Amino acid sequence: MHLLVSLDANDGEARRWLWLAEGRASTIIALELWDFESWHALTVRQVQAARDMGALVQLQFALNFLARVNILAGEQTLARRLIREDRLIMEATGSPPAGNAAMMFAAWQGREQEASELIRATVEDAAGRGTGRLAGVAACASAVLNNGLGRYDAARDAALGVFRRDHLALGPMVVAELAEAAARTGEVSLIRAALDWLSERTQVTPTDWALGIEARVRALLSAGEAADGCYRESIERLGRTRVRAELARSHLLYGEWLRRQGRRKDARDQLSTARDMLDAMGMAAFAERARRELLAACQTARKRTTLPTRAAAASEALTTQESQVAQLARDGLSNPEIGARLFISPRTAEYHLHKVFAKLGVSSRSQLDRVLPGDPDATVPDQSWASRRYRQAATGPGQWPGRRARDEV
């Protein structure tokens, strides 16, 4: 890998080696090694070599590889320009699309309709050609899109199939998506599987990119000071890389976790950083997640209204988590939505809600309004207005609509 990177692309013999290495083989090696710098350097050289040789088809592939690199680097302007150039070559030559950077770009930016159409087209193309790897790339894009939109069940399902098949070079694209979605749906065994998979790789390829993702996944399995330390390690390691999109997401996940620990000021710092980074990268869905969390972190508890004596006593008997579940249920969230918000399973949310009903002497969610305080206190994550916004963003039908793409990394 280092030998290829060190070749002088202006030298005729070196150019032939780069030509033989082409896009796919060297990209797969770089990704399997979690070597972002080599991935970037090789794709830049492949674009240069294809331009110099006037090889338009190879140039299309190289442009797609380089666009994918820049998407993870958060270089949205450059990624968009490379995708546009690929499209211009396609229109000028009548050749089909040579890659799937446009699909990944739309998914990371949270452009739901466009991403969904490209994902469905890629799935149909993969089915027609019997290409499992291409379907895996589409599933990676689906996992990113749905995590950004807060549809964690869909993100988990999309990521899990790719993770189990373990195609070369797709692991680095999907393992963090699976762990995040599994954490939000309360499936600890899947987070552990993702961590075990990562730990095997980081023992062999301990790059800051791989170790930064591993620390983030470990944080999802931890609590208290251990989780705090893992999130900080993830941010520190990813901050030493060009993988700015993943760094922003570590800030986002850390901020979400801090808010649920009641550390509102620390949460605001992390969430503001995530929002600013994600906005600058054009990753609107993830940025909106950060904004929703900031709204909740900036809420201050208003003066509690006086409850009837029995209801007040019963309300004080609720545990912190029961109180959180009760407030969110009162605000209209379903058990799956409560689970996603509090990082517990829907079944756990239902269990807590049954205990709440027993303690408060009610039999339905509609009765919670008259026995709970009018406003949640500092231990309750969100006010009803923020909860309604969360529901609007976290629900809605997923789509799989149409366009062709080639089977590339």
C-alpha positions, 0 to 999 in steps of 0.5 A: 500500500505504501509502495503504491502511494509513494509512486510518482504518477508523472513517471511512465512506469509508475503510471502503469503500476497505478493503472494496474492497481486501478481503483477497486483493488487498491481502494479495497486494500486501503479500506480493509486497513482503515488507512484513510490517508492511503485511500485519499492519496491513491484515489487522487493519483488514479484520477490524475493517471486517468486524466493524463491517459484520456481514459474516460471510463477509468476516470469515471470510476476514479472520480467516484472513488475520490468523491466517496473519500471526500464525503467522509472527509466532509468536503461537500463542495469537492464531492459534489464537483466530482459527482457532477464531472462523472455525470457530464462524462456519462452524458457526453459519452452515453456510458452508464454510471460508473459508481455510487458516490451520488447515492452515498452523498445523498444518504449522508446529506439526508436528502431522503427522496433522492437517496431513496430513489438511488438506493432502490435503483441500485438494489434493482440493478444488483438483483438483476445482475446477481451482485451481492456486493452492490446490494451491500453498498446500497444497504450501507447508504440506507443505514446512513440515511435512516440513522440520520433521520432517526429511523433506527429500526430501519437503519439496524435492519439495513446494516445487519445484513451487510455486517453478517455477510462481511464483504471486503471493504464494507465493514468500515462503512457499516459497523458504526451504523449498526452499533448506533442503530442497535444502541437506539433500539436496545439490542446490546448483543448487536453492539457487542458483536460490532465491538468484537468485530472492531477489536479484532481489526484494531489489533492488526490495524490500529489506525486512529480512524479504526480506534476512534470508531471502536472507542465510540462503539465501546462508549455505547456499551458503557456507563458513567465515567467509562462511557465519558472516557470512551467518547472523549477518546473517540473524539481525540482519535478521529480529530487526528484524521481527515474523517471529519464526518465521523468526528462530527457524529462522535460529538453528536453521540457524546452530546446526546449521551451527556444530555441524558446524564443531566449534564446540560452545559457539557451537552450543549458544548458538544451538540453545538460543535456537532451542529456547526460541523454537520451544517458546514458539511451539508449533512442536514439530517444529522445536523437536525438531530443535533438541533433537536437535542440542543433545543432539549438541552437548552430548555429550563424547567418552569415552576411546577404546578401544584398537584393534588396531594395523592397524585403528588405523592405517587409522582414522587414515588416514580423512579427517574426512568419511570418519570421520563417514560411517563412524561414522554407517554403523556406527550404522545410518544409511542413505546418504540419512540420512547425507547429510541429517545431513552436508549431502551427497548420498546418492551422496557418502555412498556414495562416501565409504563405499566409500573407508572400506571400502577403507582399513579392509579391510572389505566391509560396514557390519556389519564397521565395529563391529570396526574403528572406535572404540567412541565417535566423537571430537569430529569425529564429529557424534553418538553412536549414541543420538542417531543412533537418535533422528534416524532415528526422527524423520527417517523414516516415511511421509508422508500426504495425508489430508481436509478442504475449504478455500478458494482463498486466500493 
